Amino acid sequence: MRKVLILVFFGVFLTHLPGSTLRQLSLNDMIQQSTVIVRGKVQPATASYHGSIIFTHYQVQITETLKGKASGTIDIGVPGGISKGLQQTYAGAPSLSPTQDYVMFLWTSRSGLTQVIGLSQGLFQVITNSSNQPIVIRAASTERMLDASGQPVTDSDIQMSLSDLRTQIQTVLNGGGK
């Protein structure tokens, strides 16, 4: 009975973790800090524990690498999900749709877990505009966000052509655009 009460206690509190505060990252910050930047489509997901945190794992079929060395598929982890009957959610964690085309700014931790940088900040949908050209879009985050000096800021939408994004990535990687 005691074990059941302890599990219920932790289950109630772990399913409603407090909101997070994000550090606002500029596009140039994300380009510089990412381990790899890839374009690809997400495959169906699975969830598992990494320590005490549940991560939902997505296999991304890479169609283009914009920074770093990556090809084929890559496994990315997003904090939150359902595993072993428990659910965890994290404010600001991106929501990924199977078969959607994305550009993802990714980083790999020391433990080898690859994640989207800045939670949802590093995830851009690729869509086609009215001129049949691919564009990348990211809606502004609604989560509490601070700038580099710790002051509250409001995030804004990002929308640009995929070719302009490629150019900006190369400019930053070549030492420009700081």
VEXDREN-2710 file (C-alpha; in Angstrom, 1 decimal):
% VEXDREN-2710
k/r/px/py/pz
1/MET/0.0/0.0/0.0
2/ARG/2.9/2.4/0.9
3/LYS/4.5/1.8/-2.6
4/VAL/1.1/2.6/-4.3
5/LEU/0.8/5.9/-2.3
6/ILE/4.4/6.9/-3.2
7/LEU/3.8/6.1/-6.9
8/VAL/0.6/8.1/-6.9
9/PHE/2.3/11.0/-5.2
10/PHE/5.2/11.1/-7.7
11/GLY/2.8/10.5/-10.6
12/VAL/0.7/13.5/-9.8
13/PHE/3.7/15.8/-9.4
14/LEU/5.8/14.5/-12.3
15/THR/2.9/14.9/-14.8
16/HIS/2.7/18.6/-14.1
17/LEU/6.3/19.8/-14.1
18/PRO/6.7/23.6/-13.7
19/GLY/7.0/25.8/-16.8
20/SER/10.5/26.5/-18.2
21/THR/12.2/29.8/-18.9
22/LEU/13.9/29.8/-22.3
23/ARG/17.0/31.8/-23.2
24/GLN/16.2/33.6/-26.5
25/LEU/18.5/32.4/-29.3
26/SER/18.9/34.4/-32.5
27/LEU/19.1/32.6/-35.8
28/ASN/22.9/33.3/-35.8
29/ASP/23.2/31.9/-32.2
30/MET/21.4/28.7/-33.3
31/ILE/23.7/28.4/-36.4
32/GLN/26.8/28.8/-34.3
33/GLN/25.8/26.6/-31.4
34/SER/24.3/23.7/-33.3
35/THR/26.2/20.5/-33.8
36/VAL/24.3/19.8/-37.0
37/ILE/21.6/21.5/-39.0
38/VAL/19.5/19.1/-41.1
39/ARG/16.4/19.1/-43.3
40/GLY/14.3/16.0/-43.1
41/LYS/11.0/14.3/-42.4
42/VAL/10.1/12.8/-39.1
43/GLN/9.1/9.2/-38.7
44/PRO/6.7/7.9/-36.0
45/ALA/8.0/8.2/-32.4
46/THR/8.8/6.1/-29.4
47/ALA/9.4/7.3/-25.8
48/SER/11.8/6.1/-23.1
49/TYR/13.5/7.2/-19.9
50/HIS/16.9/8.9/-19.8
51/GLY/17.5/9.0/-16.1
52/SER/14.3/10.4/-14.6
53/ILE/13.3/12.3/-17.7
54/ILE/11.1/10.8/-20.4
55/PHE/12.2/11.7/-24.0
56/THR/10.2/11.1/-27.1
57/HIS/12.5/9.8/-29.8
58/TYR/12.0/10.6/-33.4
59/GLN/13.8/9.1/-36.4
60/VAL/14.5/11.9/-38.9
61/GLN/15.1/10.9/-42.5
62/ILE/17.7/13.4/-43.6
63/THR/17.2/14.9/-47.1
64/GLU/19.8/17.7/-46.7
65/THR/22.6/18.6/-44.3
66/LEU/23.1/22.3/-43.9
67/LYS/25.8/22.1/-41.2
68/GLY/28.0/19.3/-39.9
69/LYS/28.1/15.7/-41.0
70/ALA/24.9/13.7/-41.0
71/SER/23.2/11.5/-43.5
72/GLY/20.6/8.7/-43.6
73/THR/18.6/8.9/-40.4
74/ILE/19.3/10.6/-37.1
75/ASP/17.6/9.9/-33.8
76/ILE/16.5/13.0/-31.9
77/GLY/15.1/13.2/-28.4
78/VAL/12.4/15.7/-27.3
79/PRO/11.8/16.1/-23.6
80/GLY/8.4/14.8/-22.5
81/GLY/6.2/11.9/-23.6
82/ILE/4.6/8.8/-22.2
83/SER/6.6/5.8/-21.0
84/LYS/5.7/2.9/-18.6
85/GLY/2.3/4.5/-17.9
86/LEU/3.7/7.9/-16.8
87/GLN/3.4/11.1/-18.8
88/GLN/5.8/14.1/-18.6
89/THR/5.3/17.4/-20.4
90/TYR/7.8/20.3/-20.8
91/ALA/6.9/23.9/-21.7
92/GLY/8.6/24.9/-24.9
93/ALA/9.3/21.4/-26.1
94/PRO/8.7/21.1/-29.8
95/SER/5.8/19.1/-31.2
96/LEU/6.7/17.1/-34.3
97/SER/4.4/15.7/-36.9
98/PRO/5.2/12.5/-38.8
99/THR/6.0/13.1/-42.5
100/GLN/6.3/16.9/-42.0
101/ASP/9.3/18.4/-43.7
102/TYR/11.5/20.4/-41.2
103/VAL/14.8/22.2/-40.9
104/MET/16.2/21.3/-37.4
105/PHE/19.0/23.0/-35.5
106/LEU/20.4/20.1/-33.4
107/TRP/23.0/19.7/-30.7
108/THR/24.3/16.5/-29.1
109/SER/24.9/16.3/-25.4
110/ARG/27.9/14.5/-23.8
111/SER/25.7/11.5/-23.2
112/GLY/25.1/11.3/-27.0
113/LEU/21.4/12.4/-26.9
114/THR/20.7/14.7/-29.9
115/GLN/18.1/17.4/-29.3
116/VAL/16.6/20.4/-31.0
117/ILE/18.5/23.5/-29.8
118/GLY/16.5/25.9/-27.7
119/LEU/13.6/23.5/-27.5
120/SER/11.1/24.7/-30.1
121/GLN/13.3/27.6/-31.2
122/GLY/15.4/25.4/-33.4
123/LEU/12.6/23.7/-35.3
124/PHE/11.4/25.2/-38.6
125/GLN/8.6/23.8/-40.8
126/VAL/9.4/23.7/-44.5
127/ILE/6.4/24.6/-46.7
128/THR/5.9/25.8/-50.3
129/ASN/4.8/29.4/-50.9
130/SER/2.5/30.7/-53.6
131/SER/5.5/30.9/-56.0
132/ASN/6.1/27.2/-55.4
133/GLN/9.4/28.0/-53.6
134/PRO/10.3/26.3/-50.3
135/ILE/10.2/28.6/-47.2
136/VAL/11.0/27.9/-43.6
137/ILE/8.7/29.2/-40.8
138/ARG/8.8/29.1/-37.1
139/ALA/6.0/30.6/-34.9
140/ALA/7.1/32.7/-32.0
141/SER/7.4/30.8/-28.7
142/THR/4.7/31.6/-26.2
143/GLU/6.9/30.5/-23.3
144/ARG/8.6/32.9/-20.9
145/MET/11.8/34.0/-22.6
146/LEU/14.9/35.9/-21.4
147/ASP/17.6/37.7/-23.5
148/ALA/21.3/37.1/-22.9
149/SER/21.4/39.7/-20.1
150/GLY/18.5/38.0/-18.3
151/GLN/15.8/40.5/-19.3
152/PRO/12.3/39.3/-20.3
153/VAL/11.7/39.5/-24.1
154/THR/9.0/38.6/-26.5
155/ASP/9.9/36.1/-29.2
156/SER/8.9/36.8/-32.8
157/ASP/8.0/34.7/-35.9
158/ILE/10.7/33.8/-38.4
159/GLN/9.9/33.2/-42.0
160/MET/12.4/33.2/-44.9
161/SER/13.1/31.3/-48.1
162/LEU/15.1/28.1/-47.7
163/SER/17.7/29.5/-50.1
164/ASP/18.1/32.6/-47.8
165/LEU/18.5/30.3/-44.8
166/ARG/21.2/28.3/-46.6
167/THR/23.0/31.6/-47.5
168/GLN/22.8/32.8/-43.9
169/ILE/24.1/29.5/-42.5
170/GLN/27.1/29.7/-44.9
171/THR/27.8/33.3/-44.0
172/VAL/27.8/32.6/-40.3
173/LEU/29.9/29.5/-40.7
174/ASN/32.4/31.5/-42.8
175/GLY/32.8/34.0/-39.9
176/GLY/30.3/36.6/-41.0
177/GLY/27.0/37.6/-39.6
178/LYS/28.0/37.8/-36.0
END
